[in-house]
Amino acid sequence: MSIKLSSGHAMPLVGFGLWKVDNATCADTVYNAIKAGYRLFDGACDYGNEKEAGQGMRRAIDEGLVQRKDLFLTTKLWNTFHAPEHVGPACRRQLEEYGLGYIDLYLMHFPVALKYVDPSTKYPPSWSTDLADVPIQATWQAMEGLVKDGIVRSIGISNFQGSLILDLLRYAKIQPAVLQVEHHPYLTQPALMDLCKLKGIAVTAYSSFGPSSFVELGWAKALTNTVLFEHKTVTGIASAHKKTPAQVLLRWATQRGIAVIPKSNNKERLVQNLQCTDFNLDTKEIEEISKLNFGLRFNDPADYMKPPISIFA
Ligand SMILES: NC(=O)c1ccc[n+]([C@@H]2O[C@H](COP(=O)([O-])OP(=O)(O)OC[C@H]3O[C@@H](n4cnc5c(N)ncnc54)[C@H](OP(=O)(O)O)[C@@H]3O)[C@@H](O)[C@H]2O)c1
């Protein structure tokens, strides 16, 4: 199953997220994920494992499991490379690490420009509190250049809210094909979802399991809220369909045309997550899950501007 993007390319509805996939196991995990049927991989400079992810993908290609054209590689421009003169070199370095010839989808990771960090001093550069004087328009125009250069097929945005999207649409010569945002039953963002539909921007949900991704990071917000896998609304619907809570959470998004990119370091869970489109929830079940929304956002740049920054360092 795939989504037709405004760029004309097709993006798989279910992919594999690479954040917090250990460097030591990343190549094998990616290779096994391809064997299990995954075709979309969601990487980022910030995840620090692009080289290893590329090794896994290239091994699968070299062994004839897939061809390059069967894979969909998403990756992201990090905040310290927003200045137009840094966009091309940053993207080319990432592309070289993957060794896959082109990037299918290149996202601006955050609408936040941070002071440039020379990759020879620190890579990936991670978060800082030093802002750079680079407007989003300049970064977007440099990203449009990557499409013209043929190294990127589609471009998009991540962690943008409605008003910023409307601003970008004023000057974008290439429309953002995808918005990737935090989206789970505790943070449903209905107005943002509607805006994207209206403007023909496909949405990819990240952190589809809500608190679970952040429990392992020890975040208070995650530890003090019910894990979605244990929420009785979710478990009730899961048993009614003989599916796991994870599959129900993913289906709640995919059934509304929202792509998902769950991450798992576990072989069985990785397979289970891919099998989340072979059943349907009814409208009442979708609504019941959506009603769990209370605006709980884990990934908020405002939090990272308060030193000390611990999480992404
Ligand atoms: N654009 C952005 O700013 C941004 C931000 C965050 C994430 N992302 C992307 O989105 C991807 C997914 O988000 P995420 O990594 O935050 O979290 P996620 O996929 O919502 O959740 C991952 C957590 O759920 C567990 N898990 C996975 N499958 C499970 C299953 N079937 N049953 C029970 N537990 C399961 C994982 O543990 P195990 O590994 O032990 O299974 C891990 O603790 C990331 O990898 C990244 O590619 C993008």
The ligand as an SDF file (V2000), in Angstrom:
LIG
                    3D

 48 52  0  0  0  0  0  0  0  0999 V2000
   10.6860   13.9170   12.3930 N   0  0  0  0  0  0  0  0  0  0  0  0
   10.9550   13.8290   13.6780 C   0  0  0  0  0  0  0  0  0  0  0  0
   11.2730   14.8230   14.3610 O   0  0  0  0  0  0  0  0  0  0  0  0
   10.8870   12.4860   14.3570 C   0  0  0  0  0  0  0  0  0  0  0  0
   10.8510   12.4050   15.7550 C   0  0  0  0  0  0  0  0  0  0  0  0
   10.7420   11.1540   16.3560 C   0  0  0  0  0  0  0  0  0  0  0  0
   10.6910   10.0060   15.5620 C   0  0  0  0  0  0  0  0  0  0  0  0
   10.7620   10.1310   14.1880 N   0  0  0  0  0  0  0  0  0  0  0  0
   10.7500    8.9200   13.3210 C   0  0  0  0  0  0  0  0  0  0  0  0
    9.6480    8.1060   13.6600 O   0  0  0  0  0  0  0  0  0  0  0  0
   10.0940    6.7950   13.9910 C   0  0  0  0  0  0  0  0  0  0  0  0
    9.1380    6.1630   14.9850 C   0  0  0  0  0  0  0  0  0  0  0  0
    8.9940    6.9360   16.1420 O   0  0  0  0  0  0  0  0  0  0  0  0
    9.6620    6.5390   17.5240 P   0  0  0  0  0  0  0  0  0  0  0  0
   10.9370    5.8330   17.2850 O   0  0  0  0  0  0  0  0  0  0  0  0
    9.6720    7.7740   18.3550 O   0  0  0  0  0  0  0  0  0  0  0  0
    8.6560    5.6110   18.2340 O   0  0  0  0  0  0  0  0  0  0  0  0
    7.5850    4.4830   17.9880 P   0  0  0  0  0  0  0  0  0  0  0  0
    7.7970    3.7910   16.7190 O   0  0  0  0  0  0  0  0  0  0  0  0
    6.2630    5.1150   18.2780 O   0  0  0  0  0  0  0  0  0  0  0  0
    7.8650    3.5410   19.2330 O   0  0  0  0  0  0  0  0  0  0  0  0
    9.0210    2.8890   19.4530 C   0  0  0  0  0  0  0  0  0  0  0  0
    8.8990    2.1690   20.8140 C   0  0  0  0  0  0  0  0  0  0  0  0
    7.8400    1.2240   20.7910 O   0  0  0  0  0  0  0  0  0  0  0  0
    8.3710   -0.0990   21.0020 C   0  0  0  0  0  0  0  0  0  0  0  0
    7.6650   -0.9790   20.0710 N   0  0  0  0  0  0  0  0  0  0  0  0
    7.7780   -1.0240   18.7200 C   0  0  0  0  0  0  0  0  0  0  0  0
    6.9090   -1.9160   18.2000 N   0  0  0  0  0  0  0  0  0  0  0  0
    6.2340   -2.4540   19.2370 C   0  0  0  0  0  0  0  0  0  0  0  0
    5.2110   -3.4340   19.3250 C   0  0  0  0  0  0  0  0  0  0  0  0
    4.7080   -4.0120   18.2470 N   0  0  0  0  0  0  0  0  0  0  0  0
    4.7450   -3.7620   20.5700 N   0  0  0  0  0  0  0  0  0  0  0  0
    5.2620   -3.1890   21.6800 C   0  0  0  0  0  0  0  0  0  0  0  0
    6.2350   -2.2340   21.6420 N   0  0  0  0  0  0  0  0  0  0  0  0
    6.7090   -1.8790   20.4340 C   0  0  0  0  0  0  0  0  0  0  0  0
    9.8490    0.0120   20.7100 C   0  0  0  0  0  0  0  0  0  0  0  0
   10.6030   -0.8870   21.4840 O   0  0  0  0  0  0  0  0  0  0  0  0
   11.4770   -2.0610   20.7800 P   0  0  0  0  0  0  0  0  0  0  0  0
   12.4570   -1.3960   19.8670 O   0  0  0  0  0  0  0  0  0  0  0  0
   12.0920   -2.7410   21.9370 O   0  0  0  0  0  0  0  0  0  0  0  0
   10.4760   -2.9140   20.0480 O   0  0  0  0  0  0  0  0  0  0  0  0
   10.1410    1.4480   21.1450 C   0  0  0  0  0  0  0  0  0  0  0  0
   10.2890    1.5110   22.5420 O   0  0  0  0  0  0  0  0  0  0  0  0
   11.5200    7.0430   14.4870 C   0  0  0  0  0  0  0  0  0  0  0  0
   12.2830    5.8780   14.5230 O   0  0  0  0  0  0  0  0  0  0  0  0
   12.0110    8.0680   13.4890 C   0  0  0  0  0  0  0  0  0  0  0  0
   12.3580    7.4560   12.2760 O   0  0  0  0  0  0  0  0  0  0  0  0
   10.8380   11.3420   13.5850 C   0  0  0  0  0  0  0  0  0  0  0  0
  1  2  1  0
  2  3  2  0
  2  4  1  0
  4  5  1  0
  4 48  2  0
  5  6  2  0
  6  7  1  0
  7  8  2  0
  8  9  1  0
  8 48  1  0
  9 10  1  0
  9 46  1  0
 10 11  1  0
 11 12  1  0
 11 44  1  0
 12 13  1  0
 13 14  1  0
 14 15  2  0
 14 16  1  0
 14 17  1  0
 17 18  1  0
 18 19  2  0
 18 20  1  0
 18 21  1  0
 21 22  1  0
 22 23  1  0
 23 24  1  0
 23 42  1  0
 24 25  1  0
 25 26  1  0
 25 36  1  0
 26 27  1  0
 26 35  1  0
 27 28  2  0
 28 29  1  0
 29 30  1  0
 29 35  2  0
 30 31  1  0
 30 32  2  0
 32 33  1  0
 33 34  2  0
 34 35  1  0
 36 37  1  0
 36 42  1  0
 37 38  1  0
 38 39  2  0
 38 40  1  0
 38 41  1  0
 42 43  1  0
 44 45  1  0
 44 46  1  0
 46 47  1  0
M  CHG  2   8   1  16  -1
M  END
$$$$
